[in-house]
Structure formats: C-alpha cells, structure tokens
Amino acid sequence: MFGISYDTWKEICEMYFSLRAGIHKVYLQWFPFSKLTDEDKAEIAGEDFYNKYIKNGGFVLFPEVMRRSENYIQKTDGSFRKSSLISPILFLVLQAVGKEISIRYVSQRPTEVCVYYAGN
C-alpha cells in the first residue's frame, strides 16, 4: 500500500524496539514501546504481521490505530506545548514510509553548487 518493504519494516521495528527502556520512558511517543513484551515485539516485527497488516494497509481498519490524541505537555520553563500523540503502529508505519522515501530520493541539485555562509 505505501511501498514499505518487509526489510524496511523490520529495520524500523528493531531500531525502536532495541532502545533501552529508560529511553522509551523519556519520550512520550516512544513510551508505549516500553510496555511491549519481547514476544509482542517479535510479533510486530515479524513477517506474518507485516503481510497481514502493513503490506496491504490492513492496519487502517482498526480505529485504535488511526486515533490521535491532543493534549498539552509542560516544558521545563513552566510553559506548555500542544502535543499530538499517534498510535505506536501508525508511528512505526510513518517512520517506515520516511525510510522508503529516503532510499528512493534522488537529489536534483547540481553537485558543483557551492554555498558560503558568513554570519553568527
């Protein structure tokens, strides 16, 4: 559906699942990954899950996956930042789409262009 290959899906899953638990708990978007068991992670990164839900876009049929929550997070200076939280599966799908785009992207910019910067 989105041109996500299984290799990319597996690589993205392994990248986020392999982060230390402490790192998962620090970032709001990564926090749900701290709740997954090793079996859960293996299932999500597996080829059966990919073929059933990712390759054909089946994940969009689940309202929980497409749900987005809006809230505010307090910053260290006491001010607030509006935040949106998407589901963990949708997060992984979007990361995989970005990876596929980066693999296929070919710059149209000439290589002989020089850029100079003189500022602070």
Stockholm file with secondary structure:
# STOCKHOLM 1.0

chainA/1-120         MFGISYDTWKEICEMYFSLRAGIHKVYLQWFPFSKLTDEDKAEIAGEDFYNKYIKNGGFVLFPEVMRRSENYIQKTDGSFRKSSLISPILFLVLQAVGKEISIRYVSQRPTEVCVYYAGN
#=GR chainA/1-120 SS CCCCCHHHHHHHHHHHHTSCHHHHHHSTTTGGGGGCCHHHHHHHHSHHHIIIIITTCGGGGCHHHHCEEEEEEECTTSCEEEEEEECHHHHHHHHHHHHHHHHHCCCCSCTTCCCCCCCC
#=GC SS_cons         CCCCCHHHHHHHHHHHHTSCHHHHHHSTTTGGGGGCCHHHHHHHHSHHHIIIIITTCGGGGCHHHHCEEEEEEECTTSCEEEEEEECHHHHHHHHHHHHHHHHHCCCCSCTTCCCCCCCC
//
